[in-house]
Amino acid sequence: MPAIPAAAAGQDVLAPTAGSRPGAAQQPQQTSAPTRVDTCEELPKIRRALPEGEADKPLACLRSATEAEQKEMLKGRSDQKAQRPQLKKRVPVPNWCYDHVNGGWWAERFRACQVRTMVLDIYVADSGKPVGQIRYFEEGYVYSDAQNSTWGSQLGIDKYDGWGLTGGVLVAGDAGCPGGCQAHGKLASQFVTDKGIATGEWLVDSAVKDATKPMVVKEINKMKYHFFSPNWAKPSGWARVASEPARCDNVMKRVKPGCVFPKHTPTMHSMKKLPSIADNIRRVQKEGPHHYGLKKADGNPLTRTTNAKVREVNRKIACPKSRPRPEGKSCDEYPFASTNQGASKTESPDWQWAWVPKEENDKQGELIALFYEEQRILNGNKFWVEV
């Protein structure tokens, strides 16, 4: 995960560690459907409203690229190997964002992106004659940290090509976070050129930042931008980009408040460190009809429970104290007692137990607790287990 840039709002914030968090990498998943933009439908109405003397000036509008334009832009981008310099410091967008162009928002637990192929068409107002065009990639990107109640939001305008009356065209934008969160930053006026990516950055202070009571909130940064030129009759219409929703909370006892992108279901990898426990998990995932925790087509995720009574009953059923323990061994149950798929909630063979080395079972509890904290798995949250 990238460091949250303090420069965007002139404030000091915690810099998160690299990667999605400690442990193995998390795979991005689609979290929203694609959306399209077309402000060109408004041009006839805008033309009629222009005052005298303005009708011979250019007008511009925004639209999503056609399928043919999209294919050409993606091919051209992949053929261009050199990275262009940037107009200003920005957070690099992960390479996998461009694996899902025009595919809606895709998210990991601590970062998400949406890339769209877009077109700015420029016409003479009175005749409707095309006099210019800019094709560009619109990069929406958000990032967070497990122990930081400020999360980042970024919007990039990456020009692909253009023709005609495109000199002196600028882009600018703004954003707002409804509810108790506050977005600091903007997309300052910047020329749209071949020399770099015009970028806007916002730091979003979550509503939980200064909260004195336990809170769990979902927040969205609503970004917008448009193009303009002193030679045009009017600026283009607005393109709007609603960020991937962030969820921030301050309810975890051992760690600071933090934020995640909750539509992503994280995967626990740490049980691989415990060979006997991993064997038991693998067996239950295979034999259980619901394949709990197995991230495959017929598998079902586990969900955490913070209910102490449920956890206790799960343990009593799966590993009663009356069962004689061999020396050096400990009873291990799967699914975990801290889930809603434990022994009191499901039937065998969806849950099973096994004797494992005591030292493994002693380590398991802390590894599970660390995973919950690092991925901010709250009550009822889904997760997978990979062994």
Secondary structure, 3 states (H helix, E strand, C coil): CCCCCHHHCCCCCCCCCCCCCCCCCCCCEECCCCCCCECHHHHHHHHHHCCCCCCCCEEEEEEECCHHHHHHHHHHHHHCCCCCCCCCCCCCCCHHHHHCCCCCCEECCCEEEEEEEEEEEEEECCCCCEEEEEEEEEEEEEEEECCEEEEEEEEEEEEEEEEECCCCCEEEEEEECCCCCEEEEEEEEEECCCCCEEEEEEEEECCCCCCCCCCEEEECCEEEEEEECCCCCCCCCCEEEECCCEEEECCCCCCCCEEECCCCCCEECHHHHCHHHHHHHHHHHHHCCCCECCCCCCCECEEECCCHHHHHHHHHHHCCCCCCCCCCEEEEEECCCCECCCCCCCCCCCCEEEEEEHHHHHHHHHHHHHHHHHCCCCCCCEEEECC
